[in-house]
Amino acid sequence: MKIAVLKERAAGETRVAATPETVKKFIGLGNEVAVEKGAGASASITDEAYGEAGAVLGDAAGCVKGADIVLGVQAPDVALLSGAKPGAWVAALFDPFQQNDRVEAYAKAGLEALSMEFMPRITRAQSMDVLSSQSNLAGYKAVLATADEYGRAFPMMMTAAGTVQAARCFVMGVGVAGLQAIATAKRLGAQVSATDVRPETAEQITSLGAKAIFAEGLEAAGEGGYAAELTDEQKAKQAELVSEHIAKQDLVITTALIPGRKAPVLVTDAQIATMKPGSVIFDLAVAQGGNVEGSKPDEVVVKHGVKIMGYSNTPAHLPADASALFARNHFNFLSAFWDKEAGAPMLDEEIGDAIRLTKGGEVVNARLKG
Ligand code: NAD
């Protein structure tokens, strides 16, 4: 089979979908791997390193020509894929709920779009899950970026000139990113508290040495480990809890997402106004509509003396590690289904149906049709 890896073209995207390590492994399965020249440059991977791993380097059209599988971080524009084999697979992030036109274009082109963000949250798919691998890095980076904007130190310091108080950090949303944010803020010496709407996270928060802040009756666990949207009554309860707690915080990291919906607003302008000047809020959901009123992607907005920030693509701020993990997720996914006799991957129903968006000229995914 021929596997093609293109240079990412989306603005601000620094990651690449394969590394020399995974190129070598794909070749080990009997494939030919074509990598577009310069594809790894932003992730500090040279063309020579891909070449040494056995990849054939070329321009985009040359790489795609006759390809059976195209790997991407973000799905490439369909116009780039006209030379691929009919029915070729494209595995990447498709942002399927927002980018309907792109999904339709893939269907029309007769390509099989495999949406890596639709990977089911089941144990055997953990090593294939790009949302987890990238969120983990994003949670870490959010805390470092916050520390950089904060005009004070994180840990308590007792010096001859007096004591510096530890920063108080509140993490809202304790999934993969939130847990890493808690761990990172703790390591830097902050006093950390955290909240979520899934009750099982309370134990995870305390096991990291942080304080769990929960309101009674505020439970909204959805399907597959995801949260559900809060009712109006629950929203009011959460607002009360946040209002009480946030005024005493120096740093807030928000990570709350609900699949297929705009991110919930967790921090209002009125609540920001109660925080001390110089406090910093990092909104990890800013690209999905934002958890914080007034946050703007890739800007530091100052409101009531509080800095509000968030990146449109946080993992892209750690391109080398983010690429390494993304590339392994792709390899773990395809190799798990490798049929040696056919020399090709054969997806099973559970994972295939979950991630396949288009096939045979149609949009076939139940989540999109529903
Ligand atoms: P996510 O990115 O969908 O959401 C981030 C967090 O925000 C979640 O913890 C969610 O409960 C929380 N949240 C949503 N609405 C909120 C609100 N109004 N207020 C406060 N918090 C709110 O979640 P995620 O990081 O992908 O992970 C969720 C869970 O799924 C975790 O327990 C994780 O370990 C699990 N998971 C399992 C697998 C697997 O088994 N393959 C893969 C990924 C995640």
Residues whose N, C-alpha, C, O or C-beta is under 5 A from the ligand:
A	BS01	NAD	P120 R121 I122 T123 A125 Q126 D129 S132 M172 G173 V174 G175 V176 A177 T195 D196 V197 R198 G224 G225 A227 A228 T255 A256 L257 P264
